[in-house]
């Protein structure tokens, strides 16, 4: 998390030791132990604890904002609070949902707030005809100098690309590393696979497939083009609303 100064800002003169413990120990030493417990999990534990104690105030909103920044999606937060309601009390969950809706409504329609660590990039206009919805492309390597092309592709909610095939006479294919939000990957004739940050998808050459965002989430993945002989992309029909809405 960013370096915390709230303790010193609000209580530095009145209670300097408390301010030091708040900023340097709790939000410093404890939250900095990412090697022991990821920030996303720490956020979920903290929010569960606050709601369970009935602390539905500005401190909860702060931690909801931190949870969002630490990768907890809107869908996950709704499920977390729904689950907690049965153990911590229905009124507590109702109060928490009020703040959660505010936090997850902020900036959700602004594309430049998305793209994950690698950045949103530019509207993917060159390939727009092969997508339903808006997508964005950030090319991370120099095609003229680097042997491996890596791009960060971002999809707005409900956006997906058409069915397509990465063709090659040998080698080829594509690797996706999911970095932000939630999405789908599906090979023709197989069930769709849910995608979340950290999931890696190895797409074989000459296999018909598609990928894109879930209905209520932005989604970003890194795309690695696997070197091969005579590589090409064959773009096919769109993924219909009927197919997509079944997921």
N, C-alpha and C positions, 0 to 999 in steps of 0.2 A: 504494500500500500504506500501512497505518497507519505512523506514525513508529516506527522501530525503535530499541530501547534495549538489545537483548541484549548488544551489545559492551560498553557501559558497565556494565551490570548484572553481567556475569561477569568482565570483564577490565579494568574501568576503573582499578583501583588498580595492577594488575600491568603492563598494557600499554596505557596511555591513548591512544597514537597509533594502535595497531591498532584499539582500540575506536572511536575517532573515524572512522577510515577505513571500518570495517564499518558503523557506523550512519549516518554522514552522506554518505559517498561511494557505497558499494555499494548500500545500501538507501535512500539518499536520492537523490543525483544520477543514478545509473544507472537505478534502477527508476522514478524519477519522469519519465523521458523517454517518456511515453505517446504524445506526438504523433509520435514516431518509430517506436515499436513498442508495440502494445497489451499490457497486463499479461497477458492470457490467453496470447499468443504467448511472452512472456518466461518465463512459468511453464513452458510446454511445453519451451522450449529448456533451461531450468535443470534440469528433471527428467531430460531426455534426457542432459544432460552428467553429472549425478551418477550415474545408473544406469550409464552407459558407463564411468565410472571405478571402479565397484564400491563407491560410497559409499552403503551401505544402512544408515543409522543415523538418529538423531533429526533431523539436518538434512534428510534426504529427507522425513521425515514432516512437518516444518514446511513444506517447499515443496509437498508434496501438499495440505496444508490451504490454503495460499495459492492453489494452482491451482483448488481447488474454489471458493474465494471469488471467484476471478477469472473464473469462468464455465466452467471445464472440467468437463463432465458425467461421470458415472460411465461411460457408454458410450464417450465419447471417451478417458477415461483408460485403460480396458481395451484399447482399440485402439492407443493410443500405446505402452503397455508391451509389447503383443504384437509390434508392429512393431519396437520397439527390441531385443527379445530376439534377433532374427536378426542384428543388427549389434553388439550390446554383450555378448552372451553370455546363454545360457539361465539359468544360476544367478543372475546379476544381476537378471534380470527376475522370477524366482521370489521373490527377496528383496524386490523392490519391490512385488510384488503383495500381500505380507503387510501392508505398511503401507497400501497403497491400499485394501484391503478394510476396514481399521480406520477410515480417514478417511472413506470414503464410507458406512460403516454408521452413523457418528455422526449422530444427529438426523434420519436420513432418513425416519423415520416420524412426525416431529413436524411437523404442518402449519404451525405458526408460524415454522418455519425457511425457509419458501418464500414465494413471491409476488414475489421480485425487488425492485428498487429502490422500487417503488410500494406494497409492502406487501400482505399476504394479505387483509385485510378480514375479512368475516364469512361463515359458511356460507351458500351460495346457496340457502336453503330455499325461497324463493318460486318458484324454477324447478327445484327438485330433481326433479320428475316428468318433466322433459324431458332429464335427464342419466342416464347410466349411470356410477355412481361418485360421489365427492364433489367438488364444486366450491366455489369461494369467490369472493366479489364485493367489490371495493373501489371505491365510486363516488367519482370524483376531482373531479367538478364538481357544482355546485348546480343541479339540474333547474329550480328556480324562477327562477334568475337568469341562468344561462349558456345561450346559444343552442345550444351543442354539448355533448351528453352524452358523457363519456369515463369508461370503467370499466376497472379492472384485473381480469381474470378469471383465476383459477388453477385448474388441474385436477390432481388427484392422478394417479399412474401408472394407465394404462388408462382413465381417465375421458374421456368424450366426450359431446357433446350429440347430440340426435336430429337427423335430417335436418330442415331447416327452410328457410323462404323469407322474406326481407325484402321485403314488398310495398310498392308505391307507384305512384300513377298517373303521377307524374313525379318525377325525382330519386330520392332514397332510396338504399338499400343500406348497406353497412357497410365500414369499413376496420379491419384488424387490424395492429398493430405488435407483433411478438414480442419479448419482453423477458427471458425466463428459461426455461431448460430446453429440451426438445424436444417437438414435437408434429406433428400432421397437419392438413391442410386438403384437402377433396375436394368437387368439384362433381359432381353426378349425371352419370354417363356418361363421366367423365374419370378419369385416374389420380390417386391421392392425391399431394399435394405435401408434402415434408418441411419442417418449420418449425424454425428456430433463431433465437436472438436477432439482431435486425437485419433479419430478413425482414419485408417488408410485403405484405399481401394485400389487394387491392381486390375486394370482393364486390359484383357488380352486383345491382341490384334484380331481384326476380322470378326468381331462380336458386336451385334446390334445392341444398343443400350441408350439410356438417357440419364441425366442427373439435374437436380435443381433444388429450390427451397421448399420448405413446408409451408402450409397455408398461412400460419401466423408467425413466421420467423424469417428474418433475413438470414442469409447463409453465404459463407465464403469458403473456398477451398483453393489450395495451391494445385496447379496442374503441371505435371512433368511430362513432356513428350519423350517417350522412349525411342532412342535412335533405332533405325531400321532401314532396310533397302526398299526403295520406291514407296515411301510413305505418302499417304493421301487420306483425306477425310471425305466420306460420302454422307451427305446430309439427306435424311429421309423425312417421313411424315411427322407432323406434330404429335405430341402426347395429348390426347383429347381430354376435355374436361371430365368426361365420364370415367376415363381411366384414372385420372389424377384424383378425383374426388372420392374414389373408392379407398384411397390410402389412409 
